[in-house]
Amino acid sequence: MKVKVNQEACIGCGACLAIAEELFEINEDGVSQTKVDVVPEDKKDKAKEAIESCPTGAIQEAE
């Protein structure tokens, strides 16, 4: 599983960090970005929770 952040849609609220700080970080522009290319198997539930919790829908599962 891969995830991506649409940085134009991200408002930098930090919800994804609160859920999965091992997968996301806030960059120098104040918006979220992924820290990993591929989500580890044991973190998939956290990634899905972050996707569902993003208030702007900026986090999506990537192919």
Secondary structure as GFF3:
##gff-version 3
##sequence-region A 1 63
A	DSSP	beta_strand	2	5	.	.	.	ID=ss1
A	DSSP	alpha_helix	15	20	.	.	.	ID=ss2
A	DSSP	beta_strand	24	26	.	.	.	ID=ss3
A	DSSP	beta_strand	32	34	.	.	.	ID=ss4
A	DSSP	three_ten_helix	41	43	.	.	.	ID=ss5
A	DSSP	alpha_helix	44	53	.	.	.	ID=ss6
A	DSSP	beta_strand	59	62	.	.	.	ID=ss7
###
